[in-house]
Amino acid sequence: MKLSVIIPVYNTEEYLQQSIESVIRQTYKNIEVILVNDGSTDGSREICDRYAEVYGNIKVIHQK
């Protein structure tokens, strides 16, 4: 069974990396992470994109 974890993102640059790392370090390996960026104006977009490039189980949705 695949577990989907949805992380809402809006100007969370300060603690976004820690949140994503917490999820991907779990012992359960069949995890899909969906980052929903709701128009952040800080560096959150770049952090989301960087993780999505490295990890195949991370998807990013950017909204205006």
mmCIF file of the C-alpha atoms, coordinates in Angstrom:
data_MODEL
# 
_entry.id   MODEL 
# 
loop_
_atom_site.group_PDB 
_atom_site.id 
_atom_site.type_symbol 
_atom_site.label_atom_id 
_atom_site.label_alt_id 
_atom_site.label_comp_id 
_atom_site.label_asym_id 
_atom_site.label_entity_id 
_atom_site.label_seq_id 
_atom_site.pdbx_PDB_ins_code 
_atom_site.Cartn_x 
_atom_site.Cartn_y 
_atom_site.Cartn_z 
_atom_site.occupancy 
_atom_site.B_iso_or_equiv 
_atom_site.pdbx_formal_charge 
_atom_site.auth_seq_id 
_atom_site.auth_comp_id 
_atom_site.auth_asym_id 
_atom_site.auth_atom_id 
_atom_site.pdbx_PDB_model_num 
ATOM 1  C CA . MET A 1 1  ? 0.000  0.000  0.000  1.00 0.00 ? 1  MET A CA 1 
ATOM 2  C CA . LYS A 1 2  ? 1.309  3.451  -0.933 1.00 0.00 ? 2  LYS A CA 1 
ATOM 3  C CA . LEU A 1 3  ? 1.035  6.222  1.626  1.00 0.00 ? 3  LEU A CA 1 
ATOM 4  C CA . SER A 1 4  ? 0.595  9.776  0.313  1.00 0.00 ? 4  SER A CA 1 
ATOM 5  C CA . VAL A 1 5  ? 1.721  12.645 2.499  1.00 0.00 ? 5  VAL A CA 1 
ATOM 6  C CA . ILE A 1 6  ? 0.514  16.093 1.444  1.00 0.00 ? 6  ILE A CA 1 
ATOM 7  C CA . ILE A 1 7  ? 2.491  19.057 2.721  1.00 0.00 ? 7  ILE A CA 1 
ATOM 8  C CA . PRO A 1 8  ? 0.933  22.489 2.185  1.00 0.00 ? 8  PRO A CA 1 
ATOM 9  C CA . VAL A 1 9  ? 3.563  25.131 1.460  1.00 0.00 ? 9  VAL A CA 1 
ATOM 10 C CA . TYR A 1 10 ? 3.170  28.893 1.770  1.00 0.00 ? 10 TYR A CA 1 
ATOM 11 C CA . ASN A 1 11 ? 6.214  30.964 2.693  1.00 0.00 ? 11 ASN A CA 1 
ATOM 12 C CA . THR A 1 12 ? 7.639  28.135 4.785  1.00 0.00 ? 12 THR A CA 1 
ATOM 13 C CA . GLU A 1 13 ? 11.249 28.471 3.672  1.00 0.00 ? 13 GLU A CA 1 
ATOM 14 C CA . GLU A 1 14 ? 12.455 28.623 7.266  1.00 0.00 ? 14 GLU A CA 1 
ATOM 15 C CA . TYR A 1 15 ? 11.300 25.114 8.222  1.00 0.00 ? 15 TYR A CA 1 
ATOM 16 C CA . LEU A 1 16 ? 10.306 23.437 4.934  1.00 0.00 ? 16 LEU A CA 1 
ATOM 17 C CA . GLN A 1 17 ? 13.503 21.450 4.528  1.00 0.00 ? 17 GLN A CA 1 
ATOM 18 C CA . GLN A 1 18 ? 13.183 20.040 8.046  1.00 0.00 ? 18 GLN A CA 1 
ATOM 19 C CA . SER A 1 19 ? 9.572  19.012 7.359  1.00 0.00 ? 19 SER A CA 1 
ATOM 20 C CA . ILE A 1 20 ? 10.408 17.248 4.106  1.00 0.00 ? 20 ILE A CA 1 
ATOM 21 C CA . GLU A 1 21 ? 13.432 15.502 5.640  1.00 0.00 ? 21 GLU A CA 1 
ATOM 22 C CA . SER A 1 22 ? 11.270 14.270 8.505  1.00 0.00 ? 22 SER A CA 1 
ATOM 23 C CA . VAL A 1 23 ? 8.896  12.561 6.082  1.00 0.00 ? 23 VAL A CA 1 
ATOM 24 C CA . ILE A 1 24 ? 11.497 11.027 3.770  1.00 0.00 ? 24 ILE A CA 1 
ATOM 25 C CA . ARG A 1 25 ? 13.496 9.606  6.710  1.00 0.00 ? 25 ARG A CA 1 
ATOM 26 C CA . GLN A 1 26 ? 10.591 7.444  7.844  1.00 0.00 ? 26 GLN A CA 1 
ATOM 27 C CA . THR A 1 27 ? 11.188 3.707  7.983  1.00 0.00 ? 27 THR A CA 1 
ATOM 28 C CA . TYR A 1 28 ? 8.119  3.035  5.829  1.00 0.00 ? 28 TYR A CA 1 
ATOM 29 C CA . LYS A 1 29 ? 9.529  3.301  2.322  1.00 0.00 ? 29 LYS A CA 1 
ATOM 30 C CA . ASN A 1 30 ? 6.412  3.260  0.123  1.00 0.00 ? 30 ASN A CA 1 
ATOM 31 C CA . ILE A 1 31 ? 5.703  6.976  0.625  1.00 0.00 ? 31 ILE A CA 1 
ATOM 32 C CA . GLU A 1 32 ? 4.675  9.556  -1.940 1.00 0.00 ? 32 GLU A CA 1 
ATOM 33 C CA . VAL A 1 33 ? 5.194  13.166 -0.863 1.00 0.00 ? 33 VAL A CA 1 
ATOM 34 C CA . ILE A 1 34 ? 3.080  15.861 -2.509 1.00 0.00 ? 34 ILE A CA 1 
ATOM 35 C CA . LEU A 1 35 ? 4.194  19.427 -1.916 1.00 0.00 ? 35 LEU A CA 1 
ATOM 36 C CA . VAL A 1 36 ? 1.475  21.965 -2.708 1.00 0.00 ? 36 VAL A CA 1 
ATOM 37 C CA . ASN A 1 37 ? 3.032  25.408 -3.054 1.00 0.00 ? 37 ASN A CA 1 
ATOM 38 C CA . ASP A 1 38 ? 0.284  28.005 -2.846 1.00 0.00 ? 38 ASP A CA 1 
ATOM 39 C CA . GLY A 1 39 ? 2.103  30.982 -4.346 1.00 0.00 ? 39 GLY A CA 1 
ATOM 40 C CA . SER A 1 40 ? 4.983  31.384 -1.921 1.00 0.00 ? 40 SER A CA 1 
ATOM 41 C CA . THR A 1 41 ? 7.012  34.558 -2.278 1.00 0.00 ? 41 THR A CA 1 
ATOM 42 C CA . ASP A 1 42 ? 10.078 33.346 -0.383 1.00 0.00 ? 42 ASP A CA 1 
ATOM 43 C CA . GLY A 1 43 ? 12.498 30.542 -1.361 1.00 0.00 ? 43 GLY A CA 1 
ATOM 44 C CA . SER A 1 44 ? 9.982  27.745 -0.753 1.00 0.00 ? 44 SER A CA 1 
ATOM 45 C CA . ARG A 1 45 ? 9.422  27.139 -4.471 1.00 0.00 ? 45 ARG A CA 1 
ATOM 46 C CA . GLU A 1 46 ? 13.111 26.483 -5.072 1.00 0.00 ? 46 GLU A CA 1 
ATOM 47 C CA . ILE A 1 47 ? 13.344 24.135 -2.089 1.00 0.00 ? 47 ILE A CA 1 
ATOM 48 C CA . CYS A 1 48 ? 10.356 22.126 -3.359 1.00 0.00 ? 48 CYS A CA 1 
ATOM 49 C CA . ASP A 1 49 ? 11.809 21.887 -6.863 1.00 0.00 ? 49 ASP A CA 1 
ATOM 50 C CA . ARG A 1 50 ? 15.226 20.845 -5.557 1.00 0.00 ? 50 ARG A CA 1 
ATOM 51 C CA . TYR A 1 51 ? 13.752 17.959 -3.543 1.00 0.00 ? 51 TYR A CA 1 
ATOM 52 C CA . ALA A 1 52 ? 11.570 16.856 -6.457 1.00 0.00 ? 52 ALA A CA 1 
ATOM 53 C CA . GLU A 1 53 ? 14.665 16.650 -8.680 1.00 0.00 ? 53 GLU A CA 1 
ATOM 54 C CA . VAL A 1 54 ? 16.512 14.438 -6.201 1.00 0.00 ? 54 VAL A CA 1 
ATOM 55 C CA . TYR A 1 55 ? 13.690 12.187 -4.998 1.00 0.00 ? 55 TYR A CA 1 
ATOM 56 C CA . GLY A 1 56 ? 11.434 10.395 -7.453 1.00 0.00 ? 56 GLY A CA 1 
ATOM 57 C CA . ASN A 1 57 ? 8.701  9.974  -4.845 1.00 0.00 ? 57 ASN A CA 1 
ATOM 58 C CA . ILE A 1 58 ? 8.260  13.736 -4.332 1.00 0.00 ? 58 ILE A CA 1 
ATOM 59 C CA . LYS A 1 59 ? 5.785  15.619 -6.509 1.00 0.00 ? 59 LYS A CA 1 
ATOM 60 C CA . VAL A 1 60 ? 5.336  19.382 -6.541 1.00 0.00 ? 60 VAL A CA 1 
ATOM 61 C CA . ILE A 1 61 ? 2.235  21.368 -7.422 1.00 0.00 ? 61 ILE A CA 1 
ATOM 62 C CA . HIS A 1 62 ? 2.745  25.115 -7.833 1.00 0.00 ? 62 HIS A CA 1 
ATOM 63 C CA . GLN A 1 63 ? -0.350 27.321 -7.693 1.00 0.00 ? 63 GLN A CA 1 
ATOM 64 C CA . LYS A 1 64 ? -0.635 31.086 -8.139 1.00 0.00 ? 64 LYS A CA 1 
# 
